[in-house]
Amino acid sequence: MVPGRTGVDGDGTKGAPWPGTISPYAVESTDARAARAVGDATGLVALRRLCHEIMPLDETRLPAARGVVAFWSRAPHDPWMAAVHVTTVDRWRRMTECLAEARAAGEIRGSAPDERRAGTVLAALAGFQVDALLVPHTATPDRQRAALDDLLAFFQRDEGRRFIP
């Protein structure tokens, strides 16, 4: 908790700088769940498990998505909140390590850099969080999982070429 910042309890917002936004507590909670879920797994299995803990798949993770989306609207205007976001995204860059492990194990192909692929995964996760709140009928847990699996399957093909219109 940062001195001078207070928040509310519940819905993943304990210690948040403003009511209803994400907090370091919610990030730590997600990180702890992810560490347990990933365990000793590596490569694409580890990446998939990590993503599932960030995705709003149930009533444990959906409130965190509410906080995240509210946080994004405020973070550009507050240096402390912006720093929290950068730190969180950097921590979730563990995805790059998972992709490197997958590449070394022959699970993924292509010349696309792992950092770019991790950015693609992070963008998909952000989209899942927004869609779960705004169009929940199209962002069911099954659809989210299927979309993630499609993305990971894409990484398993040789997709190093870029789209050129």
Backbone as ProteinMPNN parsed JSONL, in Angstrom:
{"seq_chain_A": "MVPGRTGVDGDGTKGAPWPGTISPYAVESTDARAARAVGDATGLVALRRLCHEIMPLDETRLPAARGVVAFWSRAPHDPWMAAVHVTTVDRWRRMTECLAEARAAGEIRGSAPDERRAGTVLAALAGFQVDALLVPHTATPDRQRAALDDLLAFFQRDEGRRFIP", "coords_chain_A": {"N_chain_A": [[0.845, -1.184, 0.0], [0.559, 2.177, -0.797], [1.565, 5.076, 0.927], [-0.879, 7.517, 1.769], [-2.741, 6.722, -0.034], [-5.854, 5.328, -0.187], [-8.461, 2.892, -0.107], [-11.218, 0.717, -0.845], [-12.592, -2.293, 0.553], [-13.201, -5.54, -0.851], [-14.297, -7.071, -3.913], [-11.777, -7.156, -5.157], [-10.585, -4.711, -4.757], [-9.333, -3.84, -2.493], [-7.356, -1.586, -0.796], [-7.147, 0.018, -2.998], [-6.473, 2.977, -4.945], [-8.679, 4.579, -5.572], [-12.13, 4.093, -4.932], [-13.47, 1.121, -6.335], [-11.499, 0.612, -8.213], [-8.639, -1.2, -9.482], [-6.181, -2.716, -7.369], [-2.983, -2.919, -5.662], [-3.302, -5.132, -3.995], [-5.199, -6.723, -5.367], [-3.714, -7.348, -7.634], [-1.603, -8.775, -6.476], [-3.077, -10.904, -5.436], [-4.005, -12.102, -7.812], [-1.511, -12.785, -8.903], [-0.648, -14.661, -6.991], [-2.588, -16.707, -7.245], [-2.024, -17.378, -9.894], [0.617, -18.333, -9.7], [0.218, -20.648, -8.184], [-1.45, -22.054, -9.956], [0.15, -22.352, -12.267], [2.384, -23.71, -11.287], [4.811, -26.179, -11.695], [4.73, -26.224, -14.39], [5.648, -25.595, -17.817], [6.326, -23.671, -20.816], [3.742, -23.654, -23.313], [1.684, -24.781, -21.798], [2.082, -23.668, -19.253], [1.76, -20.958, -19.933], [-0.926, -20.894, -20.773], [-2.223, -21.591, -18.382], [-1.466, -19.416, -16.77], [-2.721, -17.312, -18.154], [-5.41, -18.051, -17.792], [-5.782, -17.401, -15.132], [-5.768, -14.667, -15.18], [-7.834, -14.035, -16.838], [-11.327, -13.148, -16.895], [-13.045, -15.434, -15.782], [-14.775, -16.416, -13.858], [-16.664, -15.886, -10.8], [-14.726, -15.169, -9.016], [-12.672, -13.984, -10.462], [-13.943, -12.138, -12.131], [-14.759, -9.743, -10.671], [-12.237, -8.546, -10.353], [-11.683, -7.855, -12.974], [-13.568, -5.826, -13.319], [-12.469, -3.883, -11.65], [-10.019, -3.481, -12.941], [-10.745, -2.416, -15.453], [-11.981, -0.02, -14.66], [-9.784, 1.145, -13.473], [-8.083, 1.574, -15.674], [-9.258, 3.773, -16.892], [-8.569, 5.833, -15.243], [-5.825, 5.763, -14.76], [-4.133, 7.032, -16.784], [-4.111, 9.643, -15.936], [-2.895, 9.836, -13.529], [0.137, 9.617, -12.029], [1.014, 7.712, -10.109], [-0.849, 5.612, -10.362], [-0.405, 4.959, -13.025], [2.176, 3.966, -12.808], [1.691, 1.688, -11.254], [0.293, 0.181, -13.131], [2.277, -0.232, -15.129], [4.136, -1.734, -13.653], [2.591, -3.995, -13.085], [2.036, -5.032, -15.675], [4.651, -5.551, -16.456], [5.257, -7.601, -14.643], [3.563, -9.555, -15.573], [4.787, -10.115, -17.887], [6.021, -12.444, -17.736], [4.975, -14.108, -19.459], [6.499, -13.959, -21.761], [8.709, -15.465, -21.055], [7.483, -17.978, -20.827], [6.804, -18.37, -23.495], [9.358, -18.459, -24.647], [10.265, -20.808, -23.473], [8.453, -22.564, -24.652], [9.201, -22.295, -27.322], [11.822, -23.332, -27.224], [11.201, -25.956, -26.607], [10.047, -26.758, -28.911], [7.354, -26.293, -29.235], [6.222, -24.04, -30.356], [6.334, -22.229, -33.446], [7.858, -20.336, -36.104], [9.033, -17.005, -36.846], [8.294, -14.799, -35.408], [8.949, -12.533, -32.823], [9.164, -13.462, -29.369], [8.473, -11.52, -27.499], [6.726, -9.891, -28.948], [4.658, -11.665, -29.388], [3.874, -12.088, -26.733], [2.867, -9.562, -26.184], [0.649, -9.628, -27.847], [-0.873, -11.58, -26.577], [-1.332, -10.269, -24.114], [-2.902, -8.139, -25.044], [-5.146, -9.542, -25.948], [-6.05, -10.561, -23.497], [-6.762, -8.19, -22.191], [-8.873, -7.439, -23.823], [-10.66, -9.558, -23.285], [-11.293, -8.926, -20.642], [-12.634, -6.444, -20.873], [-14.76, -7.173, -22.604], [-16.09, -9.088, -21.037], [-17.35, -7.503, -19.221], [-18.823, -5.607, -20.726], [-20.125, -6.89, -22.875], [-21.21, -9.442, -21.903], [-22.64, -11.713, -22.75], [-21.367, -12.495, -25.056], [-18.891, -13.062, -24.195], [-18.457, -15.418, -22.764], [-17.15, -17.793, -20.375], [-16.435, -20.192, -21.752], [-16.177, -19.291, -24.416], [-14.114, -17.42, -24.123], [-12.002, -19.108, -23.32], [-11.824, -20.719, -25.627], [-11.073, -18.801, -27.545], [-8.557, -18.037, -26.556], [-7.242, -20.512, -26.779], [-7.307, -20.784, -29.571], [-5.608, -18.677, -30.268], [-3.184, -19.539, -29.106], [-2.836, -21.869, -30.58], [-2.401, -20.747, -33.068], [0.137, -19.708, -32.634], [1.528, -22.044, -32.727], [1.77, -22.666, -35.336], [3.621, -21.871, -38.322], [3.91, -18.668, -38.363], [5.35, -16.415, -38.876], [5.358, -14.535, -40.874], [4.266, -11.294, -41.836], [1.163, -9.591, -42.208], [0.457, -8.198, -45.275], [-1.174, -5.792, -46.951]], "CA_chain_A": [[0.0, 0.0, 0.0], [1.31, 3.419, -0.89], [1.036, 6.069, 1.859], [-1.724, 8.55, 1.184], [-3.714, 6.121, -0.943], [-6.752, 4.426, 0.51], [-9.495, 2.375, -0.987], [-12.29, -0.042, -0.218], [-12.423, -3.738, 0.519], [-14.162, -6.264, -1.671], [-14.201, -7.017, -5.372], [-10.414, -6.973, -5.642], [-10.198, -3.31, -4.717], [-8.744, -3.515, -1.194], [-6.148, -0.78, -0.932], [-7.132, 0.736, -4.275], [-6.38, 4.419, -4.763], [-10.036, 5.102, -5.619], [-13.092, 2.985, -4.87], [-13.852, 0.478, -7.578], [-10.398, 0.387, -9.134], [-7.721, -2.284, -9.147], [-5.238, -2.353, -6.323], [-1.869, -3.854, -5.526], [-3.829, -6.35, -3.386], [-5.801, -7.54, -6.418], [-2.618, -7.846, -8.47], [-0.923, -9.816, -5.698], [-3.981, -12.04, -5.374], [-3.928, -12.747, -9.121], [-0.185, -13.396, -9.019], [-0.593, -15.848, -6.119], [-3.374, -17.746, -7.916], [-1.301, -17.8, -11.095], [1.771, -19.147, -9.293], [-0.303, -21.974, -7.813], [-1.977, -22.718, -11.153], [1.249, -22.694, -13.173], [3.193, -24.745, -10.641], [6.062, -26.521, -12.385], [4.486, -26.292, -15.832], [6.47, -24.723, -18.659], [5.864, -23.51, -22.188], [2.367, -23.258, -23.581], [0.821, -25.179, -20.678], [2.243, -22.628, -18.232], [1.17, -19.73, -20.451], [-2.387, -21.048, -20.739], [-2.647, -21.526, -16.975], [-1.292, -18.029, -16.342], [-3.792, -16.528, -18.772], [-6.685, -18.382, -17.16], [-5.899, -16.695, -13.852], [-5.994, -13.251, -15.477], [-9.097, -13.931, -17.56], [-12.511, -13.082, -16.029], [-13.768, -16.668, -16.069], [-15.703, -16.801, -12.801], [-16.992, -14.829, -9.84], [-13.501, -14.766, -8.316], [-11.86, -13.16, -11.357], [-14.735, -11.078, -12.769], [-14.634, -8.457, -9.958], [-10.932, -7.952, -10.66], [-11.816, -7.217, -14.293], [-14.267, -4.553, -13.1], [-11.488, -2.951, -11.107], [-9.007, -3.189, -13.96], [-11.31, -1.525, -16.472], [-12.128, 1.294, -14.029], [-8.42, 1.633, -13.263], [-7.536, 2.064, -16.946], [-9.777, 5.11, -17.222], [-7.966, 6.828, -14.351], [-4.36, 5.661, -14.732], [-3.403, 8.014, -17.598], [-4.141, 10.954, -15.299], [-2.299, 9.741, -12.199], [1.434, 8.949, -12.174], [1.113, 6.524, -9.251], [-1.637, 4.551, -10.98], [0.304, 4.558, -14.24], [3.311, 3.135, -12.379], [1.129, 0.39, -10.863], [-0.013, -0.546, -14.371], [3.544, -0.647, -15.743], [4.682, -2.81, -12.82], [1.749, -5.177, -13.279], [2.284, -5.568, -17.014], [6.001, -6.117, -16.433], [5.205, -8.884, -13.937], [2.89, -10.516, -16.43], [5.661, -10.417, -19.024], [6.432, -13.84, -17.555], [4.485, -14.762, -20.667], [7.623, -14.051, -22.693], [9.497, -16.624, -20.622], [6.73, -19.174, -21.214], [6.938, -18.521, -24.947], [10.735, -18.905, -24.91], [10.296, -22.231, -23.108], [7.698, -23.269, -25.689], [10.041, -22.303, -28.52], [12.922, -24.275, -26.981], [10.642, -27.307, -26.606], [9.46, -27.036, -30.222], [5.899, -26.151, -29.179], [5.807, -22.95, -31.229], [7.156, -22.053, -34.641], [7.816, -19.019, -36.712], [10.089, -16.067, -36.485], [7.772, -13.671, -34.623], [9.613, -12.468, -31.519], [8.334, -13.842, -28.224], [7.963, -10.286, -26.889], [5.56, -9.468, -29.728], [3.595, -12.628, -29.098], [3.387, -11.796, -25.38], [2.032, -8.372, -26.326], [-0.608, -10.067, -28.44], [-1.623, -12.258, -25.511], [-1.796, -9.239, -23.178], [-4.002, -7.412, -25.687], [-6.314, -10.427, -25.912], [-6.538, -10.609, -22.115], [-7.45, -6.916, -21.944], [-10.144, -7.534, -24.531], [-11.548, -10.449, -22.532], [-11.77, -8.219, -19.455], [-13.628, -5.457, -21.308], [-15.934, -7.86, -23.136], [-16.816, -9.749, -19.945], [-18.161, -6.477, -18.557], [-19.706, -4.862, -21.628], [-20.93, -7.819, -23.687], [-20.973, -10.736, -21.257], [-23.235, -12.821, -23.498], [-20.414, -12.941, -26.075], [-17.605, -13.319, -23.542], [-18.633, -16.479, -21.779], [-15.882, -18.477, -20.098], [-16.099, -21.142, -22.828], [-15.711, -18.529, -25.584], [-12.804, -16.872, -23.796], [-11.021, -20.208, -23.38], [-11.673, -21.114, -27.034], [-10.3, -17.76, -28.229], [-7.169, -18.176, -26.12], [-6.7, -21.722, -27.398], [-7.075, -20.472, -30.985], [-4.414, -17.838, -30.335], [-2.017, -20.38, -28.84], [-2.679, -22.762, -31.738], [-1.796, -19.916, -34.106], [1.568, -19.654, -32.33], [2.132, -23.342, -33.037], [1.999, -22.715, -36.775], [4.634, -20.936, -38.798], [3.185, -17.433, -38.665], [6.292, -15.315, -38.776], [5.106, -13.543, -41.907], [3.35, -10.22, -41.471], [0.116, -9.285, -43.172], [0.757, -7.077, -46.165], [-2.373, -5.624, -47.781]], "C_chain_A": [[0.884, 1.238, 0.0], [0.721, 4.421, 0.099], [0.218, 7.125, 1.132], [-2.758, 8.012, 0.211], [-4.574, 5.164, -0.141], [-7.815, 3.966, -0.461], [-10.544, 1.629, -0.199], [-11.958, -1.513, -0.3], [-13.466, -4.345, -0.404], [-13.896, -6.081, -3.151], [-12.801, -6.73, -5.888], [-9.925, -5.554, -5.568], [-9.613, -2.903, -3.375], [-7.446, -2.749, -1.403], [-6.067, -0.01, -2.233], [-7.08, 2.235, -4.029], [-7.729, 5.119, -4.829], [-10.984, 3.927, -5.569], [-13.405, 2.44, -6.256], [-12.735, 0.26, -8.567], [-9.494, -0.722, -8.613], [-6.709, -1.8, -8.113], [-4.045, -3.293, -6.362], [-2.317, -5.173, -4.902], [-4.404, -7.28, -4.458], [-4.732, -8.126, -7.328], [-1.895, -8.975, -7.746], [-1.766, -11.07, -5.604], [-3.96, -12.824, -6.688], [-2.59, -13.454, -9.295], [-0.08, -14.672, -8.19], [-1.391, -16.997, -6.733], [-2.635, -18.291, -9.126], [-0.115, -18.691, -10.735], [1.322, -20.557, -8.911], [-0.757, -22.741, -9.045], [-0.864, -23.182, -12.083], [2.094, -23.804, -12.575], [4.507, -24.94, -11.36], [5.901, -26.575, -13.902], [5.39, -25.302, -16.563], [5.777, -24.558, -20.01], [4.411, -23.091, -22.309], [1.405, -23.676, -22.482], [0.881, -24.117, -19.585], [1.573, -21.327, -18.679], [-0.35, -19.785, -20.375], [-2.901, -20.94, -19.304], [-2.533, -20.106, -16.431], [-2.425, -17.166, -16.884], [-5.134, -16.797, -18.102], [-6.86, -17.664, -15.824], [-6.125, -15.203, -14.041], [-7.365, -13.046, -16.119], [-10.283, -13.916, -16.593], [-13.45, -14.267, -16.267], [-14.819, -17.041, -15.027], [-15.906, -15.646, -11.832], [-15.813, -14.451, -8.948], [-12.733, -13.759, -9.164], [-12.621, -12.022, -12.023], [-14.667, -9.757, -11.997], [-13.286, -7.773, -10.206], [-10.976, -7.259, -12.018], [-12.547, -5.883, -14.171], [-13.287, -3.494, -12.598], [-10.459, -2.53, -12.133], [-9.54, -2.182, -14.974], [-11.504, -0.121, -15.897], [-10.759, 1.946, -13.84], [-7.86, 2.246, -14.538], [-8.044, 3.464, -17.283], [-9.126, 6.198, -16.375], [-6.442, 6.879, -14.442], [-3.639, 6.685, -15.612], [-3.281, 9.394, -16.94], [-3.461, 10.976, -13.93], [-0.983, 8.972, -12.305], [1.571, 7.691, -11.315], [0.374, 5.356, -9.882], [-0.968, 4.058, -12.256], [1.478, 3.651, -13.887], [2.841, 1.759, -11.933], [0.852, -0.445, -12.107], [1.264, -1.067, -15.028], [4.139, -1.824, -14.969], [3.905, -4.105, -13.031], [2.017, -5.821, -14.63], [3.679, -6.191, -17.077], [6.014, -7.471, -15.734], [4.56, -9.951, -14.802], [3.677, -10.79, -17.706], [6.306, -11.785, -18.842], [5.98, -14.643, -18.767], [5.606, -14.928, -21.688], [8.504, -15.242, -22.336], [8.8, -17.922, -21.007], [6.872, -19.435, -22.711], [8.347, -18.969, -25.329], [10.878, -20.384, -24.575], [9.589, -23.064, -24.173], [8.517, -23.374, -26.971], [11.165, -23.339, -28.37], [12.439, -25.719, -27.022], [10.02, -27.685, -27.941], [7.945, -26.927, -30.254], [5.385, -25.026, -30.073], [6.808, -22.814, -32.361], [7.085, -20.613, -35.101], [8.865, -18.096, -36.152], [9.598, -14.876, -35.681], [8.441, -13.672, -33.255], [8.649, -12.795, -30.378], [7.741, -12.618, -27.54], [6.715, -9.797, -27.626], [4.382, -10.401, -29.479], [3.017, -12.383, -27.705], [2.499, -10.556, -25.4], [0.671, -8.703, -26.913], [-1.486, -10.744, -27.397], [-2.166, -11.231, -24.518], [-2.964, -8.443, -23.763], [-5.277, -8.248, -25.688], [-6.909, -10.474, -24.506], [-7.285, -9.328, -21.756], [-8.818, -6.927, -22.617], [-11.133, -8.438, -23.823], [-12.135, -9.725, -21.324], [-12.846, -7.202, -19.825], [-14.902, -6.162, -21.775], [-16.747, -8.543, -22.046], [-17.722, -8.77, -19.211], [-19.2, -5.864, -19.483], [-20.606, -5.741, -22.487], [-20.775, -9.24, -23.141], [-21.571, -11.925, -22.002], [-22.319, -13.318, -24.615], [-19.062, -13.315, -25.478], [-17.761, -14.362, -22.442], [-17.277, -17.137, -21.509], [-15.475, -19.449, -21.206], [-15.564, -20.409, -24.063], [-14.34, -17.91, -25.332], [-11.729, -17.951, -23.905], [-10.757, -20.621, -24.831], [-10.838, -20.082, -27.796], [-8.832, -17.83, -27.838], [-6.532, -19.4, -26.767], [-6.432, -21.523, -28.885], [-5.804, -19.645, -31.154], [-3.155, -18.675, -30.108], [-1.771, -21.367, -29.979], [-2.045, -22.009, -32.899], [-0.289, -19.827, -33.898], [2.27, -20.959, -32.694], [2.367, -23.527, -34.529], [3.108, -21.736, -37.144], [3.946, -19.66, -39.251], [4.102, -16.213, -38.621], [6.089, -14.235, -39.826], [4.103, -12.515, -41.403], [2.335, -10.044, -42.581], [0.528, -8.068, -43.983], [-0.437, -6.913, -47.088], [-2.03, -5.403, -49.239]], "O_chain_A": [[1.862, 1.305, 0.745], [-0.495, 4.61, 0.122], [0.567, 7.566, 0.037], [-3.569, 8.775, -0.315], [-4.047, 4.271, 0.523], [-8.035, 4.58, -1.505], [-10.734, 1.885, 0.99], [-11.141, -1.933, -1.12], [-14.49, -3.726, -0.697], [-13.343, -5.069, -3.583], [-12.647, -6.122, -6.947], [-8.952, -5.202, -6.235], [-9.414, -1.711, -3.14], [-6.547, -3.212, -2.104], [-5.022, 0.561, -2.547], [-7.587, 2.715, -3.016], [-7.907, 6.16, -4.196], [-10.676, 2.864, -6.109], [-13.579, 3.19, -7.216], [-12.984, -0.232, -9.668], [-9.58, -1.124, -7.453], [-6.429, -0.605, -8.013], [-4.086, -4.336, -7.014], [-1.775, -6.226, -5.237], [-4.13, -8.48, -4.457], [-4.836, -9.279, -7.746], [-1.608, -10.014, -8.341], [-1.241, -12.18, -5.682], [-3.905, -14.053, -6.684], [-2.538, -14.586, -9.777], [0.512, -15.655, -8.636], [-0.925, -18.136, -6.744], [-2.613, -19.498, -9.365], [0.127, -19.698, -11.401], [1.969, -21.54, -9.27], [-0.487, -23.935, -9.173], [-0.929, -24.284, -12.627], [2.479, -24.739, -13.277], [5.235, -23.979, -11.608], [6.839, -26.933, -14.614], [5.834, -24.304, -15.995], [4.779, -25.217, -20.302], [3.91, -22.287, -21.522], [0.406, -22.996, -22.251], [-0.152, -23.712, -19.053], [0.896, -20.672, -17.887], [-0.987, -18.819, -19.954], [-3.902, -20.27, -19.049], [-3.417, -19.647, -15.707], [-3.019, -16.379, -16.147], [-5.909, -15.869, -17.871], [-7.986, -17.354, -15.435], [-6.63, -14.541, -13.134], [-7.98, -11.993, -15.953], [-10.247, -14.602, -15.572], [-14.51, -14.12, -16.874], [-15.668, -17.894, -15.287], [-15.372, -14.555, -12.034], [-15.91, -13.487, -8.189], [-12.199, -12.784, -8.635], [-12.011, -11.037, -12.439], [-14.527, -8.712, -12.633], [-13.216, -6.545, -10.26], [-10.377, -6.198, -12.195], [-12.189, -4.915, -14.843], [-13.284, -2.357, -13.069], [-10.07, -1.364, -12.193], [-8.861, -1.211, -15.31], [-11.22, 0.866, -16.576], [-10.604, 3.153, -14.026], [-7.238, 3.307, -14.501], [-7.325, 4.252, -17.897], [-9.135, 7.367, -16.761], [-5.841, 7.93, -14.221], [-2.589, 7.176, -15.197], [-2.451, 10.209, -17.341], [-3.45, 12.004, -13.253], [-0.993, 7.788, -12.64], [2.18, 6.712, -11.746], [0.894, 4.241, -9.937], [-0.968, 2.858, -12.532], [1.743, 2.676, -14.59], [3.512, 0.763, -12.199], [1.142, -1.641, -12.133], [1.318, -2.226, -15.438], [4.594, -2.798, -15.569], [4.493, -5.181, -13.143], [2.204, -7.035, -14.711], [3.861, -7.245, -17.687], [6.702, -8.39, -16.176], [4.962, -11.114, -14.768], [3.266, -11.617, -18.52], [7.059, -12.234, -19.707], [6.52, -15.709, -19.065], [5.654, -15.931, -22.401], [8.99, -15.946, -23.222], [9.448, -18.864, -21.463], [7.039, -20.577, -23.139], [8.509, -19.777, -26.244], [11.533, -21.13, -25.303], [10.064, -24.134, -24.552], [8.526, -24.416, -27.627], [11.421, -24.124, -29.283], [13.185, -26.611, -27.428], [9.52, -28.799, -28.099], [7.309, -27.41, -31.191], [4.231, -25.057, -30.501], [7.964, -23.225, -32.253], [6.348, -19.794, -34.553], [9.493, -18.369, -35.129], [10.398, -14.021, -35.304], [8.492, -14.709, -32.594], [7.47, -12.444, -30.425], [6.614, -12.675, -27.048], [5.759, -9.342, -26.998], [3.239, -9.956, -29.374], [1.803, -12.461, -27.517], [1.484, -10.511, -24.704], [-0.34, -8.123, -26.519], [-2.693, -10.51, -27.34], [-3.329, -11.309, -24.121], [-3.909, -8.112, -23.047], [-6.365, -7.723, -25.455], [-8.128, -10.432, -24.342], [-8.321, -9.375, -21.093], [-9.804, -6.472, -22.037], [-12.322, -8.125, -23.761], [-13.315, -9.88, -21.011], [-13.87, -7.117, -19.147], [-16.002, -5.78, -21.377], [-17.975, -8.573, -22.124], [-18.743, -9.163, -18.646], [-20.335, -5.627, -19.071], [-21.737, -5.361, -22.788], [-20.271, -10.128, -23.829], [-21.055, -13.038, -21.895], [-22.476, -14.448, -25.077], [-18.19, -13.827, -26.179], [-17.255, -14.196, -21.332], [-16.365, -17.043, -22.33], [-14.298, -19.522, -21.562], [-14.602, -20.863, -24.683], [-13.498, -17.88, -26.23], [-10.678, -17.734, -24.509], [-9.61, -20.846, -25.219], [-9.987, -20.451, -28.605], [-7.955, -17.698, -28.692], [-5.402, -19.328, -27.251], [-5.441, -22.032, -29.409], [-5.019, -19.882, -32.072], [-2.173, -18.534, -30.837], [-0.622, -21.665, -30.304], [-1.236, -22.573, -33.636], [0.478, -19.864, -34.86], [3.475, -20.968, -32.943], [3.081, -24.442, -34.94], [3.476, -20.874, -36.346], [3.458, -19.573, -40.377], [3.647, -15.101, -38.353], [6.602, -13.126, -39.676], [3.2, -12.841, -40.632], [2.617, -10.316, -43.748], [0.902, -7.035, -43.428], [-0.7, -7.782, -47.919], [-2.927, -5.245, -50.067]]}, "name": "protein", "num_of_chains": 1, "seq": "MVPGRTGVDGDGTKGAPWPGTISPYAVESTDARAARAVGDATGLVALRRLCHEIMPLDETRLPAARGVVAFWSRAPHDPWMAAVHVTTVDRWRRMTECLAEARAAGEIRGSAPDERRAGTVLAALAGFQVDALLVPHTATPDRQRAALDDLLAFFQRDEGRRFIP"}
